[in-house]
């Protein structure tokens, strides 16, 4: 019984390729979610804004996901992006 528990708790080995794949998956999910939320909050985004948003790091994208909840319009998004420079 103890050996079965230990087997369940054992972490599988994750290759660097799997790690990169997971990171890319997280990024794609963040992009999709944040862009949907921004479009709903701010309306259609210009190509220039989309380019700026897609250039953000994963950490910045996650921060944007939190901060956009306080946005009231496109100006708030533009101000937030300018602060990231």
FENRAMO-V396530 format. One record per backbone hydrogen bond with DSSP energy under -0.5 kcal/mol. NH is the residue of the N-H (numbers start at 0). CO is the residue of the C=O. If there is no record, write none. Layout:
# FENRAMO-V396530
nh = {NH NH}
co = {CO CO}
This chain:
# FENRAMO-V396530
nh = {4 5 6 7 8 9 14 18 19 20 21 22 23 24 25 26 27 28 29 30 31 32 33 34 35 36 37 38 39 40 41 42 42 49 50 51 52 53 54 55 60 61 62 63 64 65 66 67 68 69 70 75 76 77 78 79 80 81 82 83 83 84}
co = {0 1 2 3 4 5 12 14 15 16 17 18 19 20 21 22 23 24 25 26 27 28 29 30 31 32 33 34 35 36 37 37 38 45 46 47 48 49 50 52 56 57 58 59 60 61 62 63 65 66 67 72 72 73 74 75 76 77 78 79 80 81}
